[in-house]
Structure formats: structure tokens, C-alpha cells
């Protein structure tokens, strides 16, 4: 231990005199000193003004690590993803599995941000908060009076994170953003064509998930700096830039005088074997080439000028790919091909259906689909936060808010210290919604 002093005292170890820094130092040291007994973000409070996917995914990660996340929804409406498929409560239309998965572990309150009384409520919330996350269109929070400049002037140690499609600045900043549109404008839709005629919409909402993950990392880094200096941060996360930065080859080549290869990625194969498909990787490590030649029984290809170098194999990938596919065609079943690839130590995987993925024994052992309580369904399964801490999976701390404003009364009373009469006044005025 480093001689931590009770946070109510006016002094702090290591000569730190800023009490907010002292508080964070205590919280951070407690994590290191009692590893395994509390979550990494226990003691931090996050005000969550997010909706749909990118923002809620970020705050779900924070909540799973123990932060107290207070999700602010619109009275009467809530987060719009409450209303899509699959509905988990046959008697309601606001309990989608999409919403539940992203909002487990959070406290849900409902505030009408347009109401004159909202400013004081939000101000009081921010005074209790370490982090604020929002993913409105740029300018919306400023119109409400809740922008980073305003709130950080009041609370300089606040970590204020904005997630948007194109960032808070630039000529595209006001443009509407959905993952599909970001995929198109980022160049990824073109790259994913792999030389085929028609571009396609991607099933994976990659821009949202990447933005949420990058925001999560930036917030954690900002909290570490604040623990050292007491200084908060203003973070600006762009879905577009997150998606572009995820590319491994094309943009780096273009930026340095190269060209984009508008054809299927060299070294990667997906091929039908029997009634299934097998994926295999044939490039990326020097030793793979020798192993592949031994596996397919064609050592003479090592001296073939079409394949003698890495660049030659890339230039003649269509011919080399067909040789590999011809070898795969010698197997009657995918299992036989997979066994041969495993024996030769070639990277490979079966192509699984989603129905197979959720029941896979590997993911079951990793506890990748934990159960959480649900008032109507009893329990529901959700995807886990994708990392383990101290050898244990990271799971939701509690269920998702069921009703819009489910925790409004609790948060206003217990966190902000509002009286019963004050809460009733705000509810009667329409500034808040409470299910109390």
C-alpha cells in the first residue's frame, strides 16, 4: 500500500493537494492494491447522453468494468433502438434485444433536455461525474447549453467525449451518419467489392463499434492523465476516421505513392468443401510458403518464377489460389480438409453459421454469452465485453433499464440529494419521467 489517506481528509499522499486528484489516486491505487476484489473502474461515474450503437457500446464497456453509468433518455421515447427486433417482452414494444445488450449495467433516467428545468438537473449530474459521453450530431449539445466548453468551465476535471460520424469540425461535420453511409464514404465499400461489379451493404456495423471502442480507450487514457494532473479532457471521436484507420494496406500504400489493388485479397481463401466452407490463410508469415508446398505435394513450385517471391505470388495470386483450391477439392468433407490443414500447421477455420457460433464450446468455456436478468423474460443472453481481466470474463453488473426513466427517482434522490417534493415538481412540470 502507498499510505492512502481517507478521501474525506484534506491531505493526500505524494504531495497531491487537488482533492479530485486525490480521490482518483485513491480509486486507482485501490484497483492496483486489491486486484481481483473490485472492478477496474469502480468509483467512477459516467453521464451517458448516447443512443443507438457507437455511444452505448462505449458506455457498456465502461459499465462492465464497474463504472456507474447513468443513461439519459428522452421522456416518452427513450433510445430508438428500444423499438427494433427482437422484442423480449410480448407485452411491450420497447424491449429489443439490441437495446438490452448495449445498456446492461446502466441506470436509466429520463430528462427532457429542452425543458427549462433540465439545465439545473444536468448541471447537478455533471458535478457528480468523472466522464460525459454523447453522440448527438455536432452542435446539438451546444444548443442545449451542455457542450464541452460550457461544462468543463464548470468542472475542469470532467472527461467529455463526443462521438460523431465525421468529427466535431470540418465541412462534413453536420452530415447525418450511419455505419452504412460511413462504409460508403470511407472507401471501405469500394475495397470490399474485391473486384466484383456491385458494391454491397455490410452486415457488420464496423464504424459504430470501432468508434465506441476507440472512445472507450481514449476515455481510460484521459482518466489516467487526470489521476496524475487533475486535468480533464475533451475528446472528439470520428466514425469515419476510425474506419479508415482500421485499414491495413490500401491507405498506407496510397499515401506513399502506391496503388489500390481492386481484386480479392491475396493469400486469403474461402472455398466450398462438401456441404460447408473452409477458410485458410496462405500469406503473412515466411514459413507458411514451405509448409503449403509440402502439404499440397508440389515442392517444385518453389522454383517456379511465377511464385518464387512474395511479390510474384501476389502478382499471380489468381493462378496460385486455384492450385490451393484444387487441393481442397480432393477432400469429400470440410472436416477432412480441416484435419489436413491442422496437421500441416496452416492457419484455417471452418466458416460457421451464427447458430453454431452462439453454441460453440470454445465460446461457452470463455463465457462469451452471459445471462442477465430481465423483468419479463426472466433472463436473456447477451454478448460479453470481449476481454478478460485477471483471468476472469468481464460481464454486466446488472440488467438494462426496463422502463424509460426507471432509475430517475433513485438517481435524483440518492445521487443528487433531491427531495421528494422537488422530484414530484420536476415530474409534474414534464422535465423528467419517472416510473417511481
C-alpha positions, 0 to 999 in steps of 0.5 A, a space after each residue: 500500500 502507498 499510505 492512502 489517506 481517507 478521501 474525506 481528509 484534506 491531505 493526500 499522499 505524494 504531495 497531491 493537494 487537488 482533492 479530485 486528484 486525490 480521490 482518483 489516486 485513491 480509486 486507482 491505487 485501490 484497483 492496483 492494491 486489491 486486484 481481483 476484489 473490485 472492478 477496474 473502474 469502480 468509483 467512477 461515474 459516467 453521464 451517458 447522453 448516447 443512443 443507438 450503437 457507437 455511444 452505448 457500446 462505449 458506455 457498456 464497456 465502461 459499465 462492465 468494468 464497474 463504472 456507474 453509468 447513468 443513461 439519459 433518455 428522452 421522456 416518452 421515447 427513450 433510445 430508438 433502438 428500444 423499438 427494433 427486433 427482437 422484442 423480449 417482452 410480448 407485452 411491450 414494444 420497447 424491449 429489443 434485444 439490441 437495446 438490452 445488450 448495449 445498456 446492461 449495467 446502466 441506470 436509466 433516467 429520463 430528462 427532457 433536455 429542452 425543458 427549462 428545468 433540465 439545465 439545473 438537473 444536468 448541471 447537478 449530474 455533471 458535478 457528480 461525474 468523472 466522464 460525459 459521453 454523447 453522440 448527438 450530431 455536432 452542435 446539438 449539445 451546444 444548443 442545449 447549453 451542455 457542450 464541452 466548453 460550457 461544462 468543463 468551465 464548470 468542472 475542469 476535471 470532467 472527461 467529455 467525449 463526443 462521438 460523431 460520424 465525421 468529427 466535431 469540425 470540418 465541412 462534413 461535420 453536420 452530415 447525418 451518419 450511419 455505419 452504412 453511409 460511413 462504409 460508403 464514404 470511407 472507401 471501405 465499400 469500394 475495397 470490399 467489392 474485391 473486384 466484383 461489379 456491385 458494391 454491397 451493404 455490410 452486415 457488420 456495423 464496423 464504424 459504430 463499434 470501432 468508434 465506441 471502442 476507440 472512445 472507450 480507450 481514449 476515455 481510460 487514457 484521459 482518466 489516467 492523465 487526470 489521476 496524475 494532473 487533475 486535468 480533464 479532457 475533451 475528446 472528439 471521436 470520428 466514425 469515419 476516421 476510425 474506419 479508415 484507420 482500421 485499414 491495413 494496406 490500401 491507405 498506407 500504400 496510397 499515401 506513399 505513392 502506391 496503388 489500390 489493388 481492386 481484386 480479392 485479397 491475396 493469400 486469403 481463401 474461402 472455398 466450398 468443401 462438401 456441404 460447408 466452407 473452409 477458410 485458410 490463410 496462405 500469406 503473412 508469415 515466411 514459413 507458411 510458403 514451405 509448409 503449403 508446398 509440402 502439404 499440397 505435394 508440389 515442392 517444385 513450385 518453389 522454383 517456379 518464377 511465377 511464385 518464387 517471391 512474395 511479390 510474384 505470388 501476389 502478382 499471380 495470386 489468381 493462378 496460385 489460389 486455384 492450385 490451393 483450391 484444387 487441393 481442397 477439392 480432393 477432400 469429400 468433407 470440410 472436416 477432412 480438409 480441416 484435419 489436413 490443414 491442422 496437421 500441416 500447421 496452416 492457419 484455417 477455420 471452418 466458416 460457421 453459421 451464427 447458430 453454431 457460433 452462439 453454441 460453440 464450446 470454445 465460446 461457452 468455456 470463455 463465457 462469451 454469452 452471459 445471462 442477465 436478468 430481465 423483468 419479463 423474460 426472466 433472463 436473456 443472453 447477451 454478448 460479453 465485453 470481449 476481454 478478460 481481466 485477471 483471468 476472469 470474463 468481464 460481464 454486466 453488473 446488472 440488467 438494462 433499464 426496463 422502463 424509460 426513466 426507471 432509475 430517475 427517482 433513485 438517481 435524483 434522490 440518492 445521487 443528487 440529494 433531491 427531495 421528494 417534493 422537488 422530484 414530484 415538481 420536476 415530474 409534474 412540470 414534464 422535465 423528467 419521467 419517472 416510473 417511481 
